[in-house]
Amino acid sequence: MYIKQVAVIGAGTMGADIAYVMANAGIPVIVKDVDESALTRAQAHIADLFQARVARGRISAADAQGRRDLITMTTADAALVEATLAIEAVSEDMRVKKRVFQDLDRILPPLSLIVSNTSALSISELASVTGRPQRVAGFHFFFPAHLMKLVEVISGQKTSADTIETLRRLAEEIRKIPVSVKECPGFVVNRVLMASMAEILAFQQETQVPYSEIDQAVVKSGIAPMGPFMLADALGLDVALEVNRTLFQAYGDRFRPAPQLEALVEKGHLGLKTKQGFYSY
């Protein structure tokens, strides 16, 4: 199947990043959100990403503008009627995602694919609220999507081989590395990442070593380009907690949410987006 136009549902940081990645590869993309201010922020974020490429001499200003022009911001369902692929990038809440999938199933052409950028939730459950489960899959980008190369391509119970092959080809077209994953809570990367984060949080609680020292140790050792607490703040502590709870329900005590994480979310300290998380911004 040829993907001629992509719709991204949700204009948060991840949705904006995904839209940038698509447009940068020359694919027309529509970003839909119910919140005009979210669309404005997404547009500014995308502009900054293109400007950074111009500043580094990677593309010309005219080329950057041409690629930006491939992106349409909208609050209207009618703008999605020609999309051949819709990528859901809303909050990590099954009820919210199901409503989005039901709406997309109603709006999109019958042959269009509907995929989720979920970090941990069931693709089969999302597919069950549509009339096209064979055309539903997971297409999971990692934060920040404009830099991270890996994309998990996740099959639900009824996802067709053609859908998976189409998504793998698309991932390569947008210069990502596709990894086919069988459906399970957390898939591969987040299951490993959250297991590591659980141990790091337990260590921090036991030793009271400052978050910054742990982050510095991880970065200086070359284990990762960003420390776990900085990464969690950037991703959003509410998102991290929801993924953590999903894995706890599936796998038990080894993924029990850490008290530090629960306390911060309860206070409304969600990381970068609220200017307070493990760090103050």
C-alpha positions in Angstrom: 0.0 0.0 0.0 1.3 3.5 -0.9 1.1 6.1 1.9 0.2 9.4 0.1 -0.9 11.5 3.1 -0.5 11.0 6.9 -2.7 12.4 9.6 -1.3 12.8 13.1 -3.9 13.0 15.8 -2.6 14.9 18.8 -0.4 18.0 18.6 1.7 17.5 21.7 5.5 17.3 21.5 5.4 13.7 20.2 2.7 14.5 17.6 4.6 17.5 16.4 7.9 15.6 16.2 6.2 12.8 14.1 4.7 15.5 11.8 8.1 17.0 11.3 9.7 13.6 10.5 7.0 12.9 7.9 7.3 16.4 6.2 11.1 16.2 6.3 10.8 13.0 4.2 8.5 14.8 1.8 5.2 13.3 2.9 2.2 15.6 3.2 0.9 15.5 6.8 -2.2 16.9 8.6 -1.9 17.5 12.4 -5.3 17.4 14.1 -6.1 18.5 17.7 -9.2 19.9 19.4 -7.0 22.6 21.0 -6.0 25.5 18.8 -3.3 26.5 21.3 -1.7 23.0 21.0 -1.6 23.4 17.3 0.0 26.8 17.6 2.7 25.3 19.9 3.2 22.4 17.6 3.7 24.7 14.6 6.3 26.7 16.5 8.1 23.6 17.6 8.2 22.3 14.0 9.5 25.7 12.8 12.3 25.5 15.3 13.3 22.0 14.2 13.5 23.1 10.5 15.3 26.3 11.5 17.9 24.3 13.4 18.6 22.2 10.2 19.0 25.5 8.2 21.4 26.9 10.8 23.5 23.7 10.6 23.6 24.0 6.8 21.7 20.8 6.3 19.0 22.3 4.1 18.4 25.7 2.5 15.8 28.1 3.9 13.7 27.6 0.8 13.8 23.8 1.1 12.8 24.1 4.8 9.9 26.3 3.9 8.8 23.8 1.2 8.8 21.0 3.7 7.0 23.0 6.3 4.3 23.8 3.7 3.6 20.0 3.6 2.1 20.3 7.1 -1.5 21.4 7.7 -2.8 22.2 11.2 -6.5 21.7 11.8 -9.3 21.1 14.3 -11.7 19.7 11.6 -12.5 16.1 11.0 -13.2 16.9 7.3 -9.5 17.6 6.8 -8.7 13.9 7.3 -10.8 12.4 4.6 -8.0 11.7 2.2 -5.4 10.4 4.7 -4.1 6.9 3.9 -2.6 6.6 7.3 -3.6 8.1 10.7 -1.1 8.0 13.6 -2.8 8.5 17.0 -0.5 10.3 19.4 -2.9 11.4 22.3 -2.6 10.7 26.0 -1.7 7.2 27.2 -5.3 6.4 28.3 -7.1 3.5 26.7 -10.5 5.2 26.9 -9.3 8.3 25.2 -7.5 6.3 22.5 -10.5 4.1 21.8 -12.6 7.2 21.2 -10.0 8.5 18.8 -9.9 5.1 17.0 -13.7 5.0 16.7 -13.7 8.5 15.2 -11.0 7.7 12.8 -12.7 4.5 11.7 -15.8 6.6 10.8 -13.9 9.4 9.1 -11.1 7.7 7.1 -11.5 5.9 3.8 -12.1 2.1 4.2 -8.6 1.1 3.1 -6.7 3.6 5.3 -4.5 2.4 8.1 -5.0 3.4 11.7 -2.0 3.1 14.0 -1.1 4.1 17.6 2.0 5.6 19.0 1.2 3.9 22.4 4.1 3.0 24.6 2.5 0.0 26.2 -1.3 -0.5 25.5 -3.0 -3.3 23.7 -3.2 -2.9 19.9 -5.8 -5.6 19.7 -8.1 -3.8 22.2 -7.8 -0.6 20.2 -8.5 -2.5 16.9 -11.6 -4.0 18.5 -13.5 -0.7 18.4 -13.0 -0.4 14.6 -14.4 -2.2 11.6 -10.9 -2.7 10.1 -8.8 -4.6 12.7 -6.6 -6.0 10.0 -5.5 -2.4 9.2 -4.7 -1.4 12.8 -1.2 -1.7 14.3 1.2 0.0 16.6 3.8 2.4 15.2 5.8 3.5 18.2 8.3 6.3 17.9 10.7 7.1 20.8 11.3 10.5 22.4 12.5 12.7 20.8 11.1 11.3 17.6 13.1 13.7 15.3 16.3 12.2 16.7 15.6 8.6 17.8 16.0 6.1 14.9 14.0 3.2 16.2 10.3 2.6 15.5 8.5 -0.4 16.9 6.0 -1.9 14.5 3.5 -3.9 16.5 1.0 -6.4 15.3 -2.4 -6.9 16.9 -4.1 -10.2 16.8 -5.8 -9.4 13.5 -3.2 -7.1 11.9 -2.5 -8.2 8.3 0.9 -8.9 6.9 0.4 -6.2 4.3 -0.2 -3.6 7.0 3.0 -4.5 8.8 5.0 -4.5 5.5 3.5 -1.1 4.6 4.6 0.3 8.0 8.1 -1.1 7.7 8.5 0.4 4.3 7.2 3.8 5.6 9.7 3.7 8.5 12.5 3.2 6.1 11.2 6.0 3.9 11.3 8.4 6.8 14.9 7.2 7.7 13.9 5.2 10.8 14.8 1.6 11.7 11.7 -0.6 12.0 11.6 -3.4 14.5 8.7 -5.8 14.2 7.3 -6.6 17.7 4.7 -9.1 18.9 2.0 -7.6 21.1 2.6 -7.6 24.8 2.4 -5.0 27.5 5.3 -2.5 27.0 6.4 -4.2 23.8 10.2 -4.5 23.9 11.9 -1.2 24.6 9.6 0.2 27.3 9.5 -3.1 29.1 13.3 -3.0 29.3 13.4 0.8 30.0 10.8 0.7 32.8 12.4 -2.3 34.5 15.7 -0.3 34.5 13.8 2.8 35.8 12.2 0.8 38.6 15.6 -0.3 39.8 17.1 3.2 39.5 14.2 4.7 41.5 14.6 2.1 44.1 18.3 2.8 44.4 17.7 6.5 44.6 15.2 6.1 47.4 17.5 3.8 49.4 20.6 5.9 49.0 19.2 9.4 48.5 21.8 10.1 45.8 20.7 13.2 44.0 18.9 12.7 40.7 21.5 14.8 38.9 24.4 12.6 40.1 22.7 9.5 38.8 21.9 11.2 35.5 25.5 12.3 35.1 26.8 8.8 35.9 24.6 7.3 33.2 25.6 9.9 30.6 29.4 9.9 31.4 29.5 6.1 31.3 28.1 6.1 27.8 25.1 4.0 28.7 22.7 6.5 27.3 22.8 10.1 25.8 20.4 11.3 28.5 20.0 10.4 32.2 16.8 8.6 33.3 15.4 11.4 35.4 16.0 14.0 32.7 14.4 11.6 30.1 11.4 11.0 32.3 10.9 14.8 32.8 11.1 15.3 29.1 8.7 12.5 28.3 6.2 13.6 30.9 5.9 11.9 34.4 2.2 11.3 33.9 3.0 9.3 30.7 5.8 7.4 32.5 3.5 6.6 35.4 0.7 5.3 33.1 3.2 3.0 31.3 4.5 1.9 34.7 1.0 1.1 35.9 0.2 -0.9 32.7 3.3 -3.0 33.2 2.6 -3.4 36.9 -0.9 -4.8 36.1 0.6 -7.2 33.5 3.8 -8.4 35.3 3.4 -7.7 39.0 5.7 -6.3 41.7 8.8 -5.9 39.6 7.1 -3.0 38.0 5.4 -1.5 41.1 5.3 2.3 40.6 7.9 4.1 42.7 6.7 6.4 45.5 8.7 9.3 44.2 7.0 9.1 40.8 3.5 8.8 42.2 4.1 11.7 44.6 5.3 14.0 41.9 2.3 13.2 39.6 -0.2 13.6 42.4 1.2 17.1 43.0 0.8 17.9 39.3 4.6 18.0 38.8 4.8 16.3 35.4 8.2 17.4 34.2 9.2 19.9 31.5 5.6 20.6 30.5 4.7 21.9 34.0 8.2 23.3 34.7 8.6 20.9 37.7 9.4 17.2 37.9 12.4 15.5 39.2 14.1 18.8 38.3 12.8 22.4 38.3 12.8 24.3 35.0 
